[in-house]
Structures are given as structure tokens and as C-alpha cells.
Amino acid sequence: MNTDGWICSVLDHASAKLLALEEVGLFPSELRVSSGVYNSFVRLRHREVSDGVPLLVLGTAVTEDPQLTADHFLLRP
């Protein structure tokens, strides 16, 4: 699977969901993603993460959830 397309798909869907929630006044604090997506985000943000900066994507903290499959995600309040 092409990692770039995979990450773009997750980001597109998550950003659409975040926008819909924000429009009704809800602001999730956590984006849970599969291990593969999480590891890709960590690789992309390696310098910031190694400097102790929390892993944030789309303004939301990212957490690994091994029970999720490749392009699935969950938003938590």
C-alpha cells in the first residue's frame, strides 16, 4: 500500500469529521489511529517528537490504537 495515499486518506476523512464536529461546538481532544498510521505520523514528525513535543495532527493529540485497521480512526472527546 502506498503510505502517502494512505495517510492522505486518513487525514482527509479525519479533517472532515473534525470540521463537522467543530461546526456544532464539539472539539475532540484525541485522534486514535491504527499502529501503521501512528508509526507513519511519528516518522514524519520525528524531530518534534524526539524533542519532547506531543504528537499533534490537525490540532489534535494522536494516540495509537492497535485494534483499528489501516485507514480507520476514532475521535475521542
Backbone atoms as SQL, in Angstrom:
CREATE TABLE atoms (id INTEGER PRIMARY KEY, chain TEXT, resi INTEGER, resn TEXT, atom TEXT, x REAL, y REAL, z REAL);
INSERT INTO atoms VALUES
  (1, 'A', 1, 'MET', 'N', 0.837, -1.179, 0.000),
  (2, 'A', 1, 'MET', 'CA', 0.000, 0.000, 0.000),
  (3, 'A', 1, 'MET', 'C', 0.879, 1.239, 0.000),
  (4, 'A', 2, 'ASN', 'N', 0.507, 2.230, -0.777),
  (5, 'A', 2, 'ASN', 'CA', 1.234, 3.483, -0.843),
  (6, 'A', 2, 'ASN', 'C', 0.979, 4.273, 0.431),
  (7, 'A', 3, 'THR', 'N', 2.008, 4.490, 1.232),
  (8, 'A', 3, 'THR', 'CA', 1.858, 5.171, 2.517),
  (9, 'A', 3, 'THR', 'C', 1.326, 6.586, 2.339),
  (10, 'A', 4, 'ASP', 'N', 1.796, 7.315, 1.327),
  (11, 'A', 4, 'ASP', 'CA', 1.347, 8.689, 1.132),
  (12, 'A', 4, 'ASP', 'C', -0.159, 8.754, 0.910),
  (13, 'A', 5, 'GLY', 'N', -0.684, 7.905, 0.046),
  (14, 'A', 5, 'GLY', 'CA', -2.115, 7.885, -0.213),
  (15, 'A', 5, 'GLY', 'C', -2.899, 7.462, 1.010),
  (16, 'A', 6, 'TRP', 'N', -2.361, 6.543, 1.743),
  (17, 'A', 6, 'TRP', 'CA', -2.979, 6.009, 2.950),
  (18, 'A', 6, 'TRP', 'C', -3.099, 7.107, 4.000),
  (19, 'A', 7, 'ILE', 'N', -2.026, 7.822, 4.241),
  (20, 'A', 7, 'ILE', 'CA', -2.038, 8.901, 5.220),
  (21, 'A', 7, 'ILE', 'C', -2.979, 10.012, 4.754),
  (22, 'A', 8, 'CYS', 'N', -2.950, 10.343, 3.485),
  (23, 'A', 8, 'CYS', 'CA', -3.841, 11.384, 2.957),
  (24, 'A', 8, 'CYS', 'C', -5.304, 11.007, 3.155),
  (25, 'A', 9, 'SER', 'N', -5.626, 9.755, 2.954),
  (26, 'A', 9, 'SER', 'CA', -7.000, 9.290, 3.136),
  (27, 'A', 9, 'SER', 'C', -7.440, 9.463, 4.587),
  (28, 'A', 10, 'VAL', 'N', -6.606, 9.054, 5.517),
  (29, 'A', 10, 'VAL', 'CA', -6.929, 9.202, 6.944),
  (30, 'A', 10, 'VAL', 'C', -7.080, 10.685, 7.289),
  (31, 'A', 11, 'LEU', 'N', -6.157, 11.513, 6.831),
  (32, 'A', 11, 'LEU', 'CA', -6.216, 12.940, 7.131),
  (33, 'A', 11, 'LEU', 'C', -7.454, 13.594, 6.520),
  (34, 'A', 12, 'ASP', 'N', -7.788, 13.239, 5.289),
  (35, 'A', 12, 'ASP', 'CA', -8.976, 13.800, 4.639),
  (36, 'A', 12, 'ASP', 'C', -10.238, 13.469, 5.419),
  (37, 'A', 13, 'HIS', 'N', -10.390, 12.207, 5.784),
  (38, 'A', 13, 'HIS', 'CA', -11.593, 11.787, 6.498),
  (39, 'A', 13, 'HIS', 'C', -11.646, 12.365, 7.924),
  (40, 'A', 14, 'ALA', 'N', -10.511, 12.362, 8.586),
  (41, 'A', 14, 'ALA', 'CA', -10.467, 12.893, 9.955),
  (42, 'A', 14, 'ALA', 'C', -10.731, 14.396, 9.959),
  (43, 'A', 15, 'SER', 'N', -10.161, 15.121, 9.003),
  (44, 'A', 15, 'SER', 'CA', -10.372, 16.573, 8.981),
  (45, 'A', 15, 'SER', 'C', -11.825, 16.909, 8.681),
  (46, 'A', 16, 'ALA', 'N', -12.471, 16.136, 7.803),
  (47, 'A', 16, 'ALA', 'CA', -13.885, 16.367, 7.514),
  (48, 'A', 16, 'ALA', 'C', -14.731, 16.121, 8.762),
  (49, 'A', 17, 'LYS', 'N', -14.427, 15.075, 9.491),
  (50, 'A', 17, 'LYS', 'CA', -15.165, 14.755, 10.712),
  (51, 'A', 17, 'LYS', 'C', -14.915, 15.815, 11.791),
  (52, 'A', 18, 'LEU', 'N', -13.668, 16.242, 11.950),
  (53, 'A', 18, 'LEU', 'CA', -13.347, 17.286, 12.919),
  (54, 'A', 18, 'LEU', 'C', -14.088, 18.579, 12.603),
  (55, 'A', 19, 'LEU', 'N', -14.133, 18.957, 11.333),
  (56, 'A', 19, 'LEU', 'CA', -14.831, 20.169, 10.925),
  (57, 'A', 19, 'LEU', 'C', -16.321, 20.068, 11.239),
  (58, 'A', 20, 'ALA', 'N', -16.913, 18.927, 10.928),
  (59, 'A', 20, 'ALA', 'CA', -18.339, 18.734, 11.211),
  (60, 'A', 20, 'ALA', 'C', -18.610, 18.846, 12.712),
  (61, 'A', 21, 'LEU', 'N', -17.749, 18.275, 13.527),
  (62, 'A', 21, 'LEU', 'CA', -17.923, 18.360, 14.979),
  (63, 'A', 21, 'LEU', 'C', -17.737, 19.794, 15.480),
  (64, 'A', 22, 'GLU', 'N', -16.730, 20.482, 14.956),
  (65, 'A', 22, 'GLU', 'CA', -16.486, 21.865, 15.371),
  (66, 'A', 22, 'GLU', 'C', -17.661, 22.762, 15.025),
  (67, 'A', 23, 'GLU', 'N', -18.315, 22.489, 13.902),
  (68, 'A', 23, 'GLU', 'CA', -19.454, 23.308, 13.494),
  (69, 'A', 23, 'GLU', 'C', -20.626, 23.201, 14.466),
  (70, 'A', 24, 'VAL', 'N', -20.676, 22.145, 15.263),
  (71, 'A', 24, 'VAL', 'CA', -21.729, 22.003, 16.277),
  (72, 'A', 24, 'VAL', 'C', -21.173, 22.211, 17.690),
  (73, 'A', 25, 'GLY', 'N', -19.969, 22.776, 17.763),
  (74, 'A', 25, 'GLY', 'CA', -19.395, 23.136, 19.057),
  (75, 'A', 25, 'GLY', 'C', -18.685, 22.030, 19.806),
  (76, 'A', 26, 'LEU', 'N', -18.335, 20.951, 19.128),
  (77, 'A', 26, 'LEU', 'CA', -17.614, 19.848, 19.770),
  (78, 'A', 26, 'LEU', 'C', -16.162, 19.851, 19.303),
  (79, 'A', 27, 'PHE', 'N', -15.252, 19.670, 20.257),
  (80, 'A', 27, 'PHE', 'CA', -13.830, 19.723, 19.945),
  (81, 'A', 27, 'PHE', 'C', -13.121, 18.517, 20.551),
  (82, 'A', 28, 'PRO', 'N', -12.996, 17.429, 19.785),
  (83, 'A', 28, 'PRO', 'CA', -12.345, 16.223, 20.305),
  (84, 'A', 28, 'PRO', 'C', -10.906, 16.513, 20.739),
  (85, 'A', 29, 'SER', 'N', -10.471, 15.809, 21.778),
  (86, 'A', 29, 'SER', 'CA', -9.117, 16.019, 22.294),
  (87, 'A', 29, 'SER', 'C', -8.148, 14.929, 21.856),
  (88, 'A', 30, 'GLU', 'N', -8.675, 13.874, 21.222),
  (89, 'A', 30, 'GLU', 'CA', -7.804, 12.750, 20.861),
  (90, 'A', 30, 'GLU', 'C', -8.229, 12.143, 19.529),
  (91, 'A', 31, 'LEU', 'N', -7.236, 11.894, 18.693),
  (92, 'A', 31, 'LEU', 'CA', -7.419, 11.185, 17.429),
  (93, 'A', 31, 'LEU', 'C', -6.726, 9.839, 17.575),
  (94, 'A', 32, 'ARG', 'N', -7.506, 8.768, 17.618),
  (95, 'A', 32, 'ARG', 'CA', -6.949, 7.415, 17.742),
  (96, 'A', 32, 'ARG', 'C', -6.816, 6.819, 16.349),
  (97, 'A', 33, 'VAL', 'N', -5.632, 6.288, 16.039),
  (98, 'A', 33, 'VAL', 'CA', -5.354, 5.735, 14.713),
  (99, 'A', 33, 'VAL', 'C', -4.693, 4.369, 14.846),
  (100, 'A', 34, 'SER', 'N', -4.674, 3.640, 13.760),
  (101, 'A', 34, 'SER', 'CA', -4.032, 2.319, 13.741),
  (102, 'A', 34, 'SER', 'C', -2.531, 2.455, 13.989),
  (103, 'A', 35, 'SER', 'N', -1.911, 1.340, 14.307),
  (104, 'A', 35, 'SER', 'CA', -0.459, 1.341, 14.555),
  (105, 'A', 35, 'SER', 'C', 0.315, 1.816, 13.340),
  (106, 'A', 36, 'GLY', 'N', -0.095, 1.402, 12.157),
  (107, 'A', 36, 'GLY', 'CA', 0.604, 1.812, 10.940),
  (108, 'A', 36, 'GLY', 'C', 0.543, 3.308, 10.712),
  (109, 'A', 37, 'VAL', 'N', -0.630, 3.881, 10.890),
  (110, 'A', 37, 'VAL', 'CA', -0.787, 5.335, 10.725),
  (111, 'A', 37, 'VAL', 'C', 0.004, 6.063, 11.807),
  (112, 'A', 38, 'TYR', 'N', -0.109, 5.602, 13.041),
  (113, 'A', 38, 'TYR', 'CA', 0.622, 6.228, 14.139),
  (114, 'A', 38, 'TYR', 'C', 2.130, 6.238, 13.856),
  (115, 'A', 39, 'ASN', 'N', 2.667, 5.087, 13.452),
  (116, 'A', 39, 'ASN', 'CA', 4.101, 4.995, 13.162),
  (117, 'A', 39, 'ASN', 'C', 4.498, 5.899, 11.998),
  (118, 'A', 40, 'SER', 'N', 3.629, 6.041, 11.019),
  (119, 'A', 40, 'SER', 'CA', 3.910, 6.953, 9.901),
  (120, 'A', 40, 'SER', 'C', 3.954, 8.401, 10.388),
  (121, 'A', 41, 'PHE', 'N', 2.996, 8.778, 11.236),
  (122, 'A', 41, 'PHE', 'CA', 2.997, 10.123, 11.795),
  (123, 'A', 41, 'PHE', 'C', 4.270, 10.371, 12.598),
  (124, 'A', 42, 'VAL', 'N', 4.682, 9.396, 13.399),
  (125, 'A', 42, 'VAL', 'CA', 5.899, 9.547, 14.200),
  (126, 'A', 42, 'VAL', 'C', 7.107, 9.719, 13.288),
  (127, 'A', 43, 'ARG', 'N', 7.179, 8.936, 12.211),
  (128, 'A', 43, 'ARG', 'CA', 8.303, 9.097, 11.271),
  (129, 'A', 43, 'ARG', 'C', 8.297, 10.485, 10.635),
  (130, 'A', 44, 'LEU', 'N', 7.117, 10.961, 10.261),
  (131, 'A', 44, 'LEU', 'CA', 7.014, 12.273, 9.627),
  (132, 'A', 44, 'LEU', 'C', 7.349, 13.408, 10.597),
  (133, 'A', 45, 'ARG', 'N', 7.076, 13.220, 11.869),
  (134, 'A', 45, 'ARG', 'CA', 7.282, 14.261, 12.880),
  (135, 'A', 45, 'ARG', 'C', 8.403, 13.892, 13.846),
  (136, 'A', 46, 'HIS', 'N', 9.339, 13.065, 13.394),
  (137, 'A', 46, 'HIS', 'CA', 10.394, 12.525, 14.250),
  (138, 'A', 46, 'HIS', 'C', 11.119, 13.605, 15.053),
  (139, 'A', 47, 'ARG', 'N', 11.517, 14.667, 14.408),
  (140, 'A', 47, 'ARG', 'CA', 12.303, 15.703, 15.105),
  (141, 'A', 47, 'ARG', 'C', 11.509, 16.296, 16.261),
  (142, 'A', 48, 'GLU', 'N', 10.248, 16.666, 16.017),
  (143, 'A', 48, 'GLU', 'CA', 9.439, 17.265, 17.077),
  (144, 'A', 48, 'GLU', 'C', 9.209, 16.274, 18.215),
  (145, 'A', 49, 'VAL', 'N', 8.873, 15.023, 17.860),
  (146, 'A', 49, 'VAL', 'CA', 8.601, 14.007, 18.885),
  (147, 'A', 49, 'VAL', 'C', 9.855, 13.736, 19.705),
  (148, 'A', 50, 'SER', 'N', 11.014, 13.640, 19.048),
  (149, 'A', 50, 'SER', 'CA', 12.251, 13.378, 19.785),
  (150, 'A', 50, 'SER', 'C', 12.642, 14.564, 20.671),
  (151, 'A', 51, 'ASP', 'N', 12.135, 15.761, 20.346),
  (152, 'A', 51, 'ASP', 'CA', 12.381, 16.942, 21.177),
  (153, 'A', 51, 'ASP', 'C', 11.370, 17.060, 22.315),
  (154, 'A', 52, 'GLY', 'N', 10.471, 16.073, 22.419),
  (155, 'A', 52, 'GLY', 'CA', 9.506, 16.061, 23.514),
  (156, 'A', 52, 'GLY', 'C', 8.188, 16.752, 23.208),
  (157, 'A', 53, 'VAL', 'N', 8.008, 17.194, 21.975),
  (158, 'A', 53, 'VAL', 'CA', 6.755, 17.831, 21.590),
  (159, 'A', 53, 'VAL', 'C', 5.694, 16.743, 21.408),
  (160, 'A', 54, 'PRO', 'N', 4.490, 16.942, 21.952),
  (161, 'A', 54, 'PRO', 'CA', 3.441, 15.925, 21.774),
  (162, 'A', 54, 'PRO', 'C', 3.095, 15.756, 20.298),
  (163, 'A', 55, 'LEU', 'N', 2.711, 14.557, 19.934),
  (164, 'A', 55, 'LEU', 'CA', 2.325, 14.279, 18.558),
  (165, 'A', 55, 'LEU', 'C', 0.923, 14.825, 18.329),
  (166, 'A', 56, 'LEU', 'N', 0.838, 15.901, 17.558),
  (167, 'A', 56, 'LEU', 'CA', -0.432, 16.526, 17.218),
  (168, 'A', 56, 'LEU', 'C', -0.623, 16.477, 15.709),
  (169, 'A', 57, 'VAL', 'N', -1.825, 16.155, 15.302),
  (170, 'A', 57, 'VAL', 'CA', -2.184, 16.164, 13.887),
  (171, 'A', 57, 'VAL', 'C', -3.554, 16.814, 13.805),
  (172, 'A', 58, 'LEU', 'N', -3.701, 17.766, 12.912),
  (173, 'A', 58, 'LEU', 'CA', -4.952, 18.507, 12.773),
  (174, 'A', 58, 'LEU', 'C', -5.353, 19.162, 14.094),
  (175, 'A', 59, 'GLY', 'N', -4.358, 19.575, 14.879),
  (176, 'A', 59, 'GLY', 'CA', -4.599, 20.235, 16.141),
  (177, 'A', 59, 'GLY', 'C', -5.092, 19.327, 17.250),
  (178, 'A', 60, 'THR', 'N', -4.964, 18.030, 17.050),
  (179, 'A', 60, 'THR', 'CA', -5.496, 17.053, 17.998),
  (180, 'A', 60, 'THR', 'C', -4.403, 16.052, 18.366),
  (181, 'A', 61, 'ALA', 'N', -4.344, 15.679, 19.648),
  (182, 'A', 61, 'ALA', 'CA', -3.369, 14.688, 20.104),
  (183, 'A', 61, 'ALA', 'C', -3.648, 13.346, 19.420),
  (184, 'A', 62, 'VAL', 'N', -2.590, 12.698, 18.985),
  (185, 'A', 62, 'VAL', 'CA', -2.712, 11.406, 18.293),
  (186, 'A', 62, 'VAL', 'C', -2.289, 10.279, 19.228),
  (187, 'A', 63, 'THR', 'N', -3.105, 9.218, 19.244),
  (188, 'A', 63, 'THR', 'CA', -2.840, 8.050, 20.063),
  (189, 'A', 63, 'THR', 'C', -2.951, 6.802, 19.201),
  (190, 'A', 64, 'GLU', 'N', -2.058, 5.869, 19.439),
  (191, 'A', 64, 'GLU', 'CA', -2.082, 4.589, 18.714),
  (192, 'A', 64, 'GLU', 'C', -3.161, 3.675, 19.300),
  (193, 'A', 65, 'ASP', 'N', -3.938, 3.062, 18.426),
  (194, 'A', 65, 'ASP', 'CA', -4.947, 2.081, 18.833),
  (195, 'A', 65, 'ASP', 'C', -4.761, 0.838, 17.966),
  (196, 'A', 66, 'PRO', 'N', -4.058, -0.184, 18.474),
  (197, 'A', 66, 'PRO', 'CA', -3.753, -1.381, 17.686),
  (198, 'A', 66, 'PRO', 'C', -4.992, -2.138, 17.211),
  (199, 'A', 67, 'GLN', 'N', -6.148, -1.849, 17.792),
  (200, 'A', 67, 'GLN', 'CA', -7.366, -2.538, 17.369),
  (201, 'A', 67, 'GLN', 'C', -7.970, -1.951, 16.097),
  (202, 'A', 68, 'LEU', 'N', -7.510, -0.768, 15.710),
  (203, 'A', 68, 'LEU', 'CA', -8.031, -0.149, 14.488),
  (204, 'A', 68, 'LEU', 'C', -7.292, -0.684, 13.270),
  (205, 'A', 69, 'THR', 'N', -8.002, -0.807, 12.162),
  (206, 'A', 69, 'THR', 'CA', -7.370, -1.221, 10.913),
  (207, 'A', 69, 'THR', 'C', -6.825, -0.003, 10.186),
  (208, 'A', 70, 'ALA', 'N', -6.081, -0.252, 9.152),
  (209, 'A', 70, 'ALA', 'CA', -5.269, 0.742, 8.446),
  (210, 'A', 70, 'ALA', 'C', -5.868, 2.139, 8.324),
  (211, 'A', 71, 'ASP', 'N', -7.011, 2.292, 7.693),
  (212, 'A', 71, 'ASP', 'CA', -7.499, 3.644, 7.428),
  (213, 'A', 71, 'ASP', 'C', -8.654, 4.066, 8.323),
  (214, 'A', 72, 'HIS', 'N', -8.857, 3.370, 9.415),
  (215, 'A', 72, 'HIS', 'CA', -9.900, 3.741, 10.361),
  (216, 'A', 72, 'HIS', 'C', -9.324, 4.623, 11.467),
  (217, 'A', 73, 'PHE', 'N', -10.177, 5.444, 12.042),
  (218, 'A', 73, 'PHE', 'CA', -9.761, 6.305, 13.141),
  (219, 'A', 73, 'PHE', 'C', -10.961, 6.539, 14.056),
  (220, 'A', 74, 'LEU', 'N', -10.682, 6.997, 15.248),
  (221, 'A', 74, 'LEU', 'CA', -11.714, 7.372, 16.213),
  (222, 'A', 74, 'LEU', 'C', -11.358, 8.738, 16.782),
  (223, 'A', 75, 'LEU', 'N', -12.366, 9.526, 17.025),
  (224, 'A', 75, 'LEU', 'CA', -12.171, 10.810, 17.706),
  (225, 'A', 75, 'LEU', 'C', -12.784, 10.682, 19.090),
  (226, 'A', 76, 'ARG', 'N', -12.024, 11.081, 20.100),
  (227, 'A', 76, 'ARG', 'CA', -12.485, 10.988, 21.487),
  (228, 'A', 76, 'ARG', 'C', -12.663, 12.397, 22.047),
  (229, 'A', 77, 'PRO', 'N', -13.695, 12.544, 22.872),
  (230, 'A', 77, 'PRO', 'CA', -13.944, 13.872, 23.494),
  (231, 'A', 77, 'PRO', 'C', -12.824, 14.266, 24.430);
